[in-house]
Amino acid sequence: MNTLPSSLRQPETSIRPENELMFCCTRVQVEPPTVKRIHALVQQNLDWQAVIQLAYRHGVMPLLYKNLYTICPEAIPEPDFEQLRHLFKTNTQRSLLLAGELVKILTLFNQHEIAAVPYKGPVLAHAVYGGVAFRQYFDLDIVVQQQDVLPAKRLLMEQGYIPKDGMNELEEAAFLQSRDEHNYTLIHTDKRIAVELHWRITPRSTSVIEPKHFWERLEPDLFAGTRIANLSLEEWLPILCVHGSRHRWERLTWLCDIAEIMRLRPNLDWDAVIARSQILVCQRMLFLGVLLAHRLLDAPLPIAILQKMQAHSEVLTLVNRTYQQLLYETKVSDQFLGKTIYQIRVSDRFQEKALYLQSFLQWLINSDKKIVHH
């Protein structure tokens, strides 16, 4: 399959060859038609600095390097290819450092009977991309139950981590109970590593998902020779769609995660995944992520499921807008109002829509207070 079928292109616009090359390389295995297209693209007068910067910004630089190195290394100007090689090497070293630190932390938590689940990062890269070096990530995300946040924080502080935001006990208690917060960040300055302890997947106004929704579905897994608790890829799929949707799919790497899971699970029980998304109150976010992965990255999707998802007009509107944003670099509003409208549209229930609207109104009030104060 071609990366961007002609039937999906907009007749009045054209994708830059630099963008198209990035999309063609954003996958673990490249099919023959896409290989052919890559060969054609690299023969053009490309702005290679734009290609590298674009891939790095979207978090897919390792896949760009991997595929160009495999398919056509001789076609890239040597200085640009050396820069890309250096970025890949640096990312690999960083990824190995983070993977090792993650194992230490999970082992430490286990020794103190704190159940913890790695989220995104090295474990996802290993499971989905076949190696920790083929995905960009800059910190460690670990999910714990809310009652374990403070014990986990104390253990990390004993290892040299420092809370990013200094808070007294009352402020910390309010922070942990706030519906607008979902993780606690600690930083190890010597190692230059940040750890985010999650007790929710996102703020409550974005999603209802908490550890209680999936804790009993954890299963044993093996990572770097260490036994860990994890979810199956099928379980992670709607959760990862929630994460990407919260950030309006501004980085291609989040869609690549979804697409590669869909490729790894060709016999995925889609009815079960959709039913699970209804329980987790994130069906629109699931549909949005899956349709974008199918449309932009050729992720396989059964025709019956495709039709079922396309039957939701609100989802299709969001897909088309996000598609334009990613493919043609269409400018989207970064203002809080624009983000609020998006979150209201992508939410399944009135409760989440109302919560997000409340957060917008609170933001307006706080902004007015700052103006009056100045």
PyMOL commands that set and color helices and strands:
alter all, ss='L'
color gray80, all
select helices_A, chain A and resi 6-8+17-25+32-42+48-57+61-71+73-75+78-111+121-129+132-134+146-158+169-177+211-213+215-217+233-246+252-264+270-279+283-297+303-310+313-327+336-346+350-373
alter helices_A, ss='H'
color red, helices_A
select strands_A, chain A and resi 116-119+140-144+162-163+183-188+193-198+219-223+226-230
alter strands_A, ss='S'
color yellow, strands_A
deselect
rebuild
show_as cartoon
